[in-house]
Amino acid sequence: VEVVSNQPALILPAFGISYQLFEESNWLLRLNASKNAKYPNLNDLYWQPGGNEDLKVERSNGLELGIVNSELKLSKSAQFNVNANLFYLNIQDYILWEPSAFGYWRSRNIEEVESKGGELNIGMYLNCGKLKSRTIAQYGYTSSVNKHVKQVNDASVNKQLIYVPIHSFNFRSSFEWKTWSLIYQMNYNAERYTTTDNSDYLPFYTLHNLQFQKQLTVRKQRLVIMAEINNVFNSTYQAIQWRPMPGRNYGITINYQLLK
């Protein structure tokens, strides 16, 4: 039971089960079902301008089916892990922030949202003496649509929610040799709609980042120096409409630790 002052108390049961697919294997089949709730936070209720004190509690019923193998060995020095999931959510009174005609964002409830999709995560780990490598790739497909409208001529019914990309992909690969590290990251986001009727959208964008790291340890002191290049190819993109994001930029971080 979840209880919040000035809000209705809710019973939120959850159920989960795992099944080993093959004897003496690491393949597991997982099934999870749950009821969840999201209470409006202070910004949702009282932010000025745009907050809405009449917001209702967001409630959802969810189902998730997945298969996972956390230790798939190819050799003594190479190992994979795989995690694949399908999910379905039916959400009542979904809390949405959206641009208004007055130039600011406002919060409101959407009566019913249906969200479904899948996620695939693949990791590979190599250990060749002093050289270590870790690579993780993540793909996500998310369909989140408005299923109910109050007005007959509301064009947002059965349309994707604003700023929710249908496709996303993340890739991260790190290489470590002695006290040196090189990290490469790539993030891809598909087009995102900026209007509830899906008549306008922001194009997809891909970002590439690099990090170089050196670690120095002397007695009980450790110094970590990191240099980074963000948006390596100087891509032009907007995460939110009319708000351009930085082009290529650089940073240096120095972290000093006193060890026990």
C-alpha positions as CSV (number, residue, x, y, z in Angstrom):
1,V,0.0,0.0,0.0
2,E,1.3,3.4,-0.9
3,V,0.0,6.4,1.1
4,V,0.7,10.1,0.3
5,S,-0.9,13.0,2.1
6,N,-3.8,14.6,0.4
7,Q,-3.8,11.8,-2.2
8,P,-5.8,8.5,-2.4
9,A,-4.1,5.4,-0.9
10,L,-3.4,2.8,-3.5
11,I,-2.7,-1.0,-3.3
12,L,0.1,-1.8,-5.7
13,P,0.7,-5.6,-6.0
14,A,3.5,-7.1,-8.0
15,F,4.3,-10.6,-9.2
16,G,7.4,-12.1,-10.7
17,I,8.6,-15.5,-11.8
18,S,11.8,-16.9,-13.3
19,Y,12.3,-20.2,-15.1
20,Q,15.5,-21.8,-16.2
21,L,15.2,-22.8,-19.8
22,F,17.8,-25.5,-20.0
23,E,19.6,-27.7,-17.5
24,E,23.0,-26.4,-16.4
25,S,22.6,-23.2,-18.4
26,N,22.3,-19.5,-17.6
27,W,19.3,-18.9,-19.8
28,L,16.4,-17.6,-17.7
29,L,12.8,-16.7,-18.8
30,R,11.3,-14.0,-16.7
31,L,7.7,-12.8,-16.3
32,N,6.7,-9.8,-14.2
33,A,3.3,-8.2,-13.7
34,S,2.6,-5.2,-11.5
35,K,0.4,-2.2,-10.7
36,N,2.2,1.1,-10.3
37,A,1.4,4.7,-9.5
38,K,3.1,8.0,-10.0
39,Y,1.9,10.8,-7.7
40,P,2.2,14.4,-9.1
41,N,5.3,16.1,-7.7
42,L,5.6,19.7,-6.5
43,N,6.6,21.0,-9.9
44,D,3.6,19.1,-11.6
45,L,1.2,20.8,-9.1
46,Y,2.6,24.2,-8.4
47,W,5.2,25.3,-10.9
48,Q,4.5,28.8,-12.1
49,P,3.5,29.1,-14.8
50,G,2.3,25.7,-16.0
51,G,1.6,23.7,-12.8
52,N,-1.8,22.1,-12.3
53,E,-3.2,21.6,-8.8
54,D,-6.1,19.5,-10.2
55,L,-3.8,16.7,-11.5
56,K,-4.8,13.1,-10.7
57,V,-2.6,10.3,-9.7
58,E,-1.1,8.4,-12.7
59,R,-1.9,4.7,-12.5
60,S,-0.7,1.8,-14.6
61,N,-0.9,-1.9,-15.2
62,G,2.2,-3.5,-16.6
63,L,3.4,-6.8,-18.0
64,E,7.0,-7.7,-18.9
65,L,8.4,-10.8,-20.5
66,G,12.1,-11.3,-20.9
67,I,14.9,-13.7,-21.5
68,V,18.4,-13.2,-20.0
69,N,21.8,-14.9,-20.0
70,S,24.2,-13.1,-17.7
71,E,27.2,-15.4,-18.4
72,L,27.6,-16.7,-22.0
73,K,31.3,-17.7,-22.3
74,L,32.9,-17.9,-25.7
75,S,36.4,-18.6,-24.4
76,K,38.5,-18.0,-21.3
77,S,39.0,-14.4,-22.2
78,A,35.6,-13.5,-23.9
79,Q,32.2,-13.4,-22.4
80,F,28.7,-12.2,-23.5
81,N,25.6,-11.3,-21.7
82,V,22.2,-10.9,-23.3
83,N,19.0,-9.3,-21.9
84,A,15.9,-9.0,-24.1
85,N,12.5,-7.8,-22.8
86,L,9.0,-7.1,-24.2
87,F,6.7,-4.9,-22.2
88,Y,3.1,-3.6,-22.2
89,L,1.7,-0.7,-20.1
90,N,-1.8,0.6,-19.8
91,I,-1.7,4.0,-18.1
92,Q,-4.6,5.9,-16.7
93,D,-4.4,9.7,-16.1
94,Y,-0.9,9.9,-17.6
95,I,0.9,13.1,-16.5
96,L,2.2,15.0,-19.5
97,W,4.1,18.3,-19.8
98,E,3.5,20.0,-23.2
99,P,4.0,23.4,-24.8
100,S,1.0,25.7,-24.5
101,A,-0.2,28.5,-26.8
102,F,1.1,31.0,-24.2
103,G,4.8,30.2,-24.7
104,Y,5.3,28.1,-21.6
105,W,4.9,24.4,-20.7
106,R,2.0,23.1,-18.7
107,S,1.0,19.8,-17.1
108,R,-2.2,17.9,-17.6
109,N,-3.6,14.4,-17.4
110,I,-4.2,12.2,-20.4
111,E,-7.0,9.8,-19.7
112,E,-5.5,6.7,-21.2
113,V,-2.1,5.9,-22.7
114,E,-0.9,2.6,-24.2
115,S,2.8,2.0,-24.1
116,K,4.4,-1.2,-25.6
117,G,7.7,-2.2,-27.0
118,G,10.9,-4.0,-26.4
119,E,14.5,-3.6,-25.3
120,L,17.6,-5.5,-26.3
121,N,20.9,-5.3,-24.3
122,I,24.1,-7.1,-25.4
123,G,27.3,-6.9,-23.5
124,M,30.8,-8.3,-24.5
125,Y,33.7,-8.5,-22.1
126,L,37.3,-9.3,-23.2
127,N,40.3,-9.8,-20.8
128,C,43.6,-10.3,-22.6
129,G,46.2,-9.9,-20.0
130,K,46.8,-6.2,-19.4
131,L,44.3,-5.2,-22.1
132,K,40.6,-5.2,-21.0
133,S,37.6,-4.3,-23.1
134,R,33.9,-3.9,-22.3
135,T,31.3,-3.2,-24.9
136,I,27.6,-2.6,-24.3
137,A,24.9,-2.1,-27.0
138,Q,21.3,-1.2,-26.2
139,Y,18.3,-0.9,-28.5
140,G,14.9,0.2,-27.6
141,Y,11.5,0.3,-29.4
142,T,8.7,2.3,-27.7
143,S,5.2,2.9,-28.9
144,S,3.4,5.3,-26.5
145,V,0.0,6.5,-27.9
146,N,-2.9,8.4,-26.6
147,K,-5.9,6.0,-26.6
148,H,-8.7,8.3,-25.4
149,V,-9.7,11.9,-26.0
150,K,-12.6,14.0,-24.7
151,Q,-13.4,15.8,-28.0
152,V,-14.4,14.0,-31.2
153,N,-12.2,16.2,-33.4
154,D,-9.1,15.8,-31.2
155,A,-6.4,14.6,-33.7
156,S,-4.1,13.3,-30.9
157,V,-5.9,10.0,-30.6
158,N,-3.8,7.0,-31.5
159,K,-0.8,9.3,-32.0
160,Q,2.7,8.9,-30.4
161,L,3.3,11.1,-27.3
162,I,5.4,14.1,-27.8
163,Y,9.2,13.8,-27.3
164,V,9.1,10.0,-27.0
165,P,11.3,8.5,-29.8
166,I,10.0,5.2,-31.2
167,H,13.6,4.0,-31.8
168,S,16.7,4.6,-29.7
169,F,20.2,3.1,-29.7
170,N,23.1,3.4,-27.3
171,F,26.6,2.0,-27.7
172,R,29.5,2.2,-25.3
173,S,32.9,0.6,-25.6
174,S,35.8,1.0,-23.2
175,F,39.5,-0.2,-23.5
176,E,41.8,-0.4,-20.5
177,W,45.6,-0.9,-20.7
178,K,47.4,-0.7,-17.4
179,T,46.5,2.8,-16.1
180,W,45.2,4.2,-19.4
181,S,41.5,4.1,-20.6
182,L,39.7,5.0,-23.8
183,I,35.9,5.2,-23.8
184,Y,33.7,5.7,-26.9
185,Q,30.0,6.4,-26.7
186,M,27.4,6.7,-29.4
187,N,23.7,7.8,-28.8
188,Y,21.0,7.7,-31.4
189,N,17.5,9.0,-31.0
190,A,14.9,8.7,-33.8
191,E,12.6,11.6,-34.7
192,R,10.4,13.0,-31.9
193,Y,7.0,14.5,-32.4
194,T,6.6,18.0,-31.0
195,T,2.8,18.3,-31.4
196,T,0.1,16.0,-30.1
197,D,-1.3,15.3,-33.5
198,N,2.2,14.4,-34.8
199,S,2.1,17.1,-37.5
200,D,5.5,18.4,-36.6
201,Y,8.7,16.7,-35.4
202,L,12.4,17.1,-34.6
203,P,14.7,15.0,-36.8
204,F,16.8,12.2,-35.5
205,Y,20.2,12.9,-34.2
206,T,23.4,10.8,-33.4
207,L,26.0,11.9,-30.9
208,H,29.6,10.6,-30.6
209,N,31.7,11.2,-27.5
210,L,35.3,10.3,-26.5
211,Q,37.0,10.1,-23.2
212,F,40.7,9.6,-22.4
213,Q,41.6,8.7,-18.8
214,K,44.9,8.3,-16.9
215,Q,45.1,7.0,-13.4
216,L,48.0,7.6,-11.0
217,T,48.4,5.9,-7.6
218,V,51.1,6.8,-5.2
219,R,51.0,5.2,-1.8
220,K,47.5,6.0,-0.4
221,Q,46.7,8.6,-3.0
222,R,45.0,8.3,-6.3
223,L,44.7,10.9,-9.1
224,V,42.4,10.3,-12.0
225,I,42.7,12.8,-15.0
226,M,40.1,12.6,-17.7
227,A,39.9,14.6,-21.0
228,E,36.7,14.4,-23.0
229,I,35.4,15.4,-26.4
230,N,31.6,15.7,-26.6
231,N,29.7,15.7,-29.9
232,V,32.9,14.8,-31.8
233,F,31.4,15.4,-35.3
234,N,29.8,18.7,-34.3
235,S,26.3,17.6,-35.0
236,T,23.5,20.2,-35.1
237,Y,20.5,19.0,-33.1
238,Q,17.7,20.0,-30.6
239,A,16.6,17.9,-27.7
240,I,13.7,20.3,-27.2
241,Q,12.3,22.4,-30.0
242,W,13.8,25.9,-30.4
243,R,16.6,25.0,-27.9
244,P,19.8,24.2,-29.8
245,M,22.2,22.0,-28.0
246,P,26.0,22.6,-27.9
247,G,28.2,21.6,-30.8
248,R,31.6,20.0,-30.3
249,N,32.9,20.8,-26.8
250,Y,35.7,19.8,-24.5
251,G,36.2,19.1,-20.9
252,I,38.9,18.1,-18.4
253,T,38.2,16.5,-15.0
254,I,40.7,15.9,-12.2
255,N,39.6,13.6,-9.4
256,Y,41.8,13.2,-6.3
257,Q,41.2,10.3,-3.8
258,L,42.7,9.6,-0.5
259,L,42.7,5.9,0.0
260,K,42.5,4.1,3.3
